[in-house]
Amino acid sequence: MNNGAPQGSINARSSALVFAEAVPIAVLAPVAAAQVAVQLLQLSSVRFDIGAYIVAAVFSIGIAAALYCVRRFCWRPNSFTWGSWLPLTILALLFAFLAFVLVRFDGDDSHYLPNAVYFLAHPQTPMGFETYYIHTDGEPFTALAWINAYANEFFLAAIAHVFGFDFLSMYWSGKTLAAAILIPLAWYSLLRRFILSHGLILGAICLTLATIFIMGETFNTYGNWFITRLFHGKVIVVALGLPLMWSHMIAFLDKPGPWHWSALAIVVTAMIGLSPMAGFMLPASAGALFLAYAIGQDTKLWFDPARVFGLAAAFAYLLAVTLFIRFNIDPLILENDGILNRHYPTTYFGQLSFVTNLVFPLSIVLVVGATYLALRQLQAGRQRLVLWWCLIYAGLFLNPVSAHILMEYVTTSNTYWRLFHGYPIPLVFGIAAVWLISDWMKSLGWRRILLLLGGGIILGAPHVLLILQIAFGWERTAPTIVRSIHRISAGGLRISDVRIAEATKILSLVPPGAMFAGEPASMVIPILSGRNPQIYARVLETEYWFETRGEKARGLRRRDAYRFVSGWKNSAPEPFFKILKEERNLKSLVIHRDAFQTGNITKRIEAEGFKYAGDAGRYSVFVSTN
């Protein structure tokens, strides 16, 4: 096993590893550099139109440097045989195809995208941590690295601004495709650390993918935090960042060298730009792996400064960003009884219910079963490593005692459950799959047929059940990630056609300026246009911003008025008309038709200085006459 700088070879096994290692790092290195540039520009409050060219230049230089390094250190004449790169490329294209056509909508995009869209519409705006898509009469709200200030979205916006690309296509399709292509390569390089057969690993990747497809009991199971949501940075951290980090960390611990150290530093730096969640997910997982290696693989690790300080240096930037966020973020976001977290459970089993169905915990059963099979497959040294790794990670992070401590002092009730995804799921699945495939290949006659049939039934039954539930109109409870898919299409916007049509019509009727729109138009419009900051954005968010300023009552007034313009049942119109008097710079109103059921609402709106501009689907649109 080669753990130094990647070298070319005519052997399919070794050249496949070079391919699987080099491609993800060549992609992530320029991204990591550009995201670091974004974060520094945010701190410097550089104008977006200037900063965009700096980011694009850093990204371009990063691409050139990555290509040079691949050519200089990885490529050799006749080094890549068809048996090495072609199967991995086919797997990468399969992952990309599935990620591209399985279209899922997600409301979190109404947090992540609007600020970047605003910068594209107002390129002279200083980069920073301000929230521009929620209207205020004075200074905008400020959110240090939370919800609307992620480096990756600003990086994509900068590239879109400089090169004229469509930002939303880059975010939903380009980002998804890039991440999906890299996942099987990350899995391959990780499994190769365990001295497994090249051919068996390829089969194991396919079997692992099929298994993850039936881990869809809840909205936040590992399967649903995978291929259908790769446009979210937090999902890329779990699906791609963790396997890549594990692979290069194990290789570095086996044999310290500049290649795996550089790769590890690039991966963790890229991940903290994709999501601040990486700030606790990656160190937690890396810490468990380090302890497991020291106990189960090499007890002299503690006394090896090259490896100990090397790992610390690789994580230095991630830890610096994480600590900066932690000591500068508004403390309200960390309060479990605060507005953003109080609706999340604070018990261990409440958190566990996010990642599996407690009545029939299929995902947990699969993970435990795979862990057992993986330990049976491995040889003594690596077996101890995986055993200690799983025990230490579960003992430190995935039990009722640590759950309470972590939720109270480290994470929050909104983020603790994500640590379940830090367990080495793709590793134990992959090793178990190698064992199953190997056992099947050794079988003869009817036993081979029965094993194949049994596996097909287990992996196919949830999908068949979903088809039956759809056909007969039953409640859709099948534990398949396909259940969460909204449509199958060639990419496109991850918003329903109805909402896009409504928002497009609304935007054609209104002038630029502050808008008071009902749900869900208030979530969609800031994604499609940066011209119309909202009086109220997604539920809870606006109240949170006002609480950070000590203006809780004002946020609640907007919330009550929002319920009316959204057409909620039993919502009174009076809070809405109070907002019209309070917010004198409003330029347009987008009101759900159900809000007109009581009183002479239209005349009262006109009396406040607005005129009817037209209908857009479920909404009536009014514009200011002032």
Secondary structure, DSSP 8 states (H G I E B T S, - for coil): ---SS----SSHHHHHHHHHHHHHHHHHHHHHHHHHHHHHHHHHT-BHHHHHHHHHHHHHHHHHHHHHHIIIII--TT---HHHHHHHHHHHHHHHHHHHHEE---TTHHHHSHHHHHHHHSTTSB-SSEE-SB--SSS-EE-TTSSS--HHHHHHHHHHHHH---HHHIIIIIHHHHHHHHHHHHHHHHHHTT---HHHHHHHHHHHHHHHTT--SSTTSTGGGSGGGTTSHHHHIIIIIHHHHHHHHHHHHHS--HHHHHHHHHHHHHHHHH-TTHHHHHHHHHHHHHHHHHHHT-GGGGG-HHHHHHHHHHTHHHHHHHHHHHHHS-GGGG-TTSTTTTTS--SHHHHHHHHS-SSS-HHHHHHHHHHHHHHHHS-HHHHHHHHHHHHHHHHHHSSHHHHHHHHHHTS-TTTGGGGGGGS-HHHHHHHHHHHHHHHHHH--HHHHHHHHHHHHHHHHHHHHHHHHHHHTT-----S-GGGG--EESSS--SS-HHHHHHHHHHHHHS-SSEEEE-TTHHHHHHHH-SS--BSS-STTHHHHHHHHTT-HHHHHHHHHHHHHHTT-TT--SHHHHHHHHH-TTEEEEEEEGGGGGSS-HHHHHHHTTEEEEEEETTEEEEEE--
